[in-house]
């Protein structure tokens, strides 16, 4: 893009980053992210969401978790998508207790879960036979108007 006189912006870089992760070109995606950090591009939470999600889906959940933990230090405020990505990763890693703790942390930080957030945890709980906890969350989801009972 620079060759054609069109400077790349955060939207372009984020789209490329997402595409690279979707094509399972993880090392190229990480190289691009590092280029983004070194350039004058102002990163945003949406770009970090792409990175955290891509790392999580590529089996690098530990790295995704480290990046999540650094967000507030860097001045970024995780949004519902960020928390949902992390909760999904924790559930896929079989860390249901931590996923539930993340749900509480999310709300304590003023970020309300959405239907997707609840559905991820509820599905994981049912799959692990934690039916009572899943049903409790399902009732909570209904009481919040996120699911019509």
MODELLER restraints for C-alpha pairs under 7 A, 6 or more apart:
rsr = mdl.restraints
at = mdl.atoms
rsr.add(forms.Gaussian(group=physical.xy_distance, feature=features.Distance(at['CA:1:A'], at['CA:7:A']), mean=6.20, stdev=0.5))
rsr.add(forms.Gaussian(group=physical.xy_distance, feature=features.Distance(at['CA:1:A'], at['CA:8:A']), mean=6.36, stdev=0.5))
rsr.add(forms.Gaussian(group=physical.xy_distance, feature=features.Distance(at['CA:2:A'], at['CA:8:A']), mean=6.94, stdev=0.5))
rsr.add(forms.Gaussian(group=physical.xy_distance, feature=features.Distance(at['CA:9:A'], at['CA:41:A']), mean=6.72, stdev=0.5))
rsr.add(forms.Gaussian(group=physical.xy_distance, feature=features.Distance(at['CA:10:A'], at['CA:41:A']), mean=6.21, stdev=0.5))
rsr.add(forms.Gaussian(group=physical.xy_distance, feature=features.Distance(at['CA:10:A'], at['CA:42:A']), mean=6.99, stdev=0.5))
rsr.add(forms.Gaussian(group=physical.xy_distance, feature=features.Distance(at['CA:10:A'], at['CA:43:A']), mean=6.77, stdev=0.5))
rsr.add(forms.Gaussian(group=physical.xy_distance, feature=features.Distance(at['CA:14:A'], at['CA:47:A']), mean=5.54, stdev=0.5))
rsr.add(forms.Gaussian(group=physical.xy_distance, feature=features.Distance(at['CA:17:A'], at['CA:29:A']), mean=5.42, stdev=0.5))
rsr.add(forms.Gaussian(group=physical.xy_distance, feature=features.Distance(at['CA:17:A'], at['CA:32:A']), mean=6.75, stdev=0.5))
rsr.add(forms.Gaussian(group=physical.xy_distance, feature=features.Distance(at['CA:18:A'], at['CA:50:A']), mean=5.98, stdev=0.5))
rsr.add(forms.Gaussian(group=physical.xy_distance, feature=features.Distance(at['CA:20:A'], at['CA:26:A']), mean=6.68, stdev=0.5))
rsr.add(forms.Gaussian(group=physical.xy_distance, feature=features.Distance(at['CA:20:A'], at['CA:28:A']), mean=6.83, stdev=0.5))
rsr.add(forms.Gaussian(group=physical.xy_distance, feature=features.Distance(at['CA:20:A'], at['CA:29:A']), mean=5.32, stdev=0.5))
rsr.add(forms.Gaussian(group=physical.xy_distance, feature=features.Distance(at['CA:21:A'], at['CA:29:A']), mean=6.07, stdev=0.5))
rsr.add(forms.Gaussian(group=physical.xy_distance, feature=features.Distance(at['CA:21:A'], at['CA:54:A']), mean=5.47, stdev=0.5))
rsr.add(forms.Gaussian(group=physical.xy_distance, feature=features.Distance(at['CA:45:A'], at['CA:76:A']), mean=6.40, stdev=0.5))
rsr.add(forms.Gaussian(group=physical.xy_distance, feature=features.Distance(at['CA:45:A'], at['CA:78:A']), mean=6.81, stdev=0.5))
rsr.add(forms.Gaussian(group=physical.xy_distance, feature=features.Distance(at['CA:49:A'], at['CA:82:A']), mean=5.55, stdev=0.5))
rsr.add(forms.Gaussian(group=physical.xy_distance, feature=features.Distance(at['CA:52:A'], at['CA:64:A']), mean=4.72, stdev=0.5))
rsr.add(forms.Gaussian(group=physical.xy_distance, feature=features.Distance(at['CA:53:A'], at['CA:85:A']), mean=5.90, stdev=0.5))
rsr.add(forms.Gaussian(group=physical.xy_distance, feature=features.Distance(at['CA:55:A'], at['CA:61:A']), mean=6.02, stdev=0.5))
rsr.add(forms.Gaussian(group=physical.xy_distance, feature=features.Distance(at['CA:55:A'], at['CA:63:A']), mean=6.77, stdev=0.5))
rsr.add(forms.Gaussian(group=physical.xy_distance, feature=features.Distance(at['CA:55:A'], at['CA:64:A']), mean=5.50, stdev=0.5))
rsr.add(forms.Gaussian(group=physical.xy_distance, feature=features.Distance(at['CA:56:A'], at['CA:64:A']), mean=5.80, stdev=0.5))
rsr.add(forms.Gaussian(group=physical.xy_distance, feature=features.Distance(at['CA:56:A'], at['CA:89:A']), mean=5.89, stdev=0.5))
rsr.add(forms.Gaussian(group=physical.xy_distance, feature=features.Distance(at['CA:61:A'], at['CA:89:A']), mean=6.61, stdev=0.5))
rsr.add(forms.Gaussian(group=physical.xy_distance, feature=features.Distance(at['CA:71:A'], at['CA:77:A']), mean=6.88, stdev=0.5))
rsr.add(forms.Gaussian(group=physical.xy_distance, feature=features.Distance(at['CA:79:A'], at['CA:111:A']), mean=6.52, stdev=0.5))
rsr.add(forms.Gaussian(group=physical.xy_distance, feature=features.Distance(at['CA:80:A'], at['CA:111:A']), mean=6.15, stdev=0.5))
rsr.add(forms.Gaussian(group=physical.xy_distance, feature=features.Distance(at['CA:80:A'], at['CA:112:A']), mean=6.85, stdev=0.5))
rsr.add(forms.Gaussian(group=physical.xy_distance, feature=features.Distance(at['CA:80:A'], at['CA:113:A']), mean=6.16, stdev=0.5))
rsr.add(forms.Gaussian(group=physical.xy_distance, feature=features.Distance(at['CA:83:A'], at['CA:106:A']), mean=6.64, stdev=0.5))
rsr.add(forms.Gaussian(group=physical.xy_distance, feature=features.Distance(at['CA:84:A'], at['CA:117:A']), mean=5.18, stdev=0.5))
rsr.add(forms.Gaussian(group=physical.xy_distance, feature=features.Distance(at['CA:87:A'], at['CA:99:A']), mean=5.06, stdev=0.5))
rsr.add(forms.Gaussian(group=physical.xy_distance, feature=features.Distance(at['CA:87:A'], at['CA:102:A']), mean=6.65, stdev=0.5))
rsr.add(forms.Gaussian(group=physical.xy_distance, feature=features.Distance(at['CA:88:A'], at['CA:120:A']), mean=6.20, stdev=0.5))
rsr.add(forms.Gaussian(group=physical.xy_distance, feature=features.Distance(at['CA:90:A'], at['CA:96:A']), mean=6.59, stdev=0.5))
rsr.add(forms.Gaussian(group=physical.xy_distance, feature=features.Distance(at['CA:90:A'], at['CA:98:A']), mean=6.81, stdev=0.5))
rsr.add(forms.Gaussian(group=physical.xy_distance, feature=features.Distance(at['CA:90:A'], at['CA:99:A']), mean=5.53, stdev=0.5))
rsr.add(forms.Gaussian(group=physical.xy_distance, feature=features.Distance(at['CA:91:A'], at['CA:99:A']), mean=6.28, stdev=0.5))
rsr.add(forms.Gaussian(group=physical.xy_distance, feature=features.Distance(at['CA:91:A'], at['CA:121:A']), mean=6.86, stdev=0.5))
rsr.add(forms.Gaussian(group=physical.xy_distance, feature=features.Distance(at['CA:91:A'], at['CA:124:A']), mean=6.13, stdev=0.5))
rsr.add(forms.Gaussian(group=physical.xy_distance, feature=features.Distance(at['CA:106:A'], at['CA:112:A']), mean=6.79, stdev=0.5))
rsr.add(forms.Gaussian(group=physical.xy_distance, feature=features.Distance(at['CA:114:A'], at['CA:146:A']), mean=6.98, stdev=0.5))
rsr.add(forms.Gaussian(group=physical.xy_distance, feature=features.Distance(at['CA:115:A'], at['CA:146:A']), mean=5.57, stdev=0.5))
rsr.add(forms.Gaussian(group=physical.xy_distance, feature=features.Distance(at['CA:118:A'], at['CA:141:A']), mean=6.88, stdev=0.5))
rsr.add(forms.Gaussian(group=physical.xy_distance, feature=features.Distance(at['CA:122:A'], at['CA:134:A']), mean=4.82, stdev=0.5))
rsr.add(forms.Gaussian(group=physical.xy_distance, feature=features.Distance(at['CA:122:A'], at['CA:137:A']), mean=6.71, stdev=0.5))
rsr.add(forms.Gaussian(group=physical.xy_distance, feature=features.Distance(at['CA:122:A'], at['CA:138:A']), mean=6.99, stdev=0.5))
rsr.add(forms.Gaussian(group=physical.xy_distance, feature=features.Distance(at['CA:125:A'], at['CA:131:A']), mean=6.50, stdev=0.5))
rsr.add(forms.Gaussian(group=physical.xy_distance, feature=features.Distance(at['CA:125:A'], at['CA:133:A']), mean=6.94, stdev=0.5))
rsr.add(forms.Gaussian(group=physical.xy_distance, feature=features.Distance(at['CA:125:A'], at['CA:134:A']), mean=5.46, stdev=0.5))
rsr.add(forms.Gaussian(group=physical.xy_distance, feature=features.Distance(at['CA:126:A'], at['CA:134:A']), mean=6.09, stdev=0.5))
rsr.add(forms.Gaussian(group=physical.xy_distance, feature=features.Distance(at['CA:141:A'], at['CA:147:A']), mean=6.21, stdev=0.5))
rsr.add(forms.Gaussian(group=physical.xy_distance, feature=features.Distance(at['CA:142:A'], at['CA:148:A']), mean=6.17, stdev=0.5))
rsr.add(forms.Gaussian(group=physical.xy_distance, feature=features.Distance(at['CA:142:A'], at['CA:149:A']), mean=6.22, stdev=0.5))
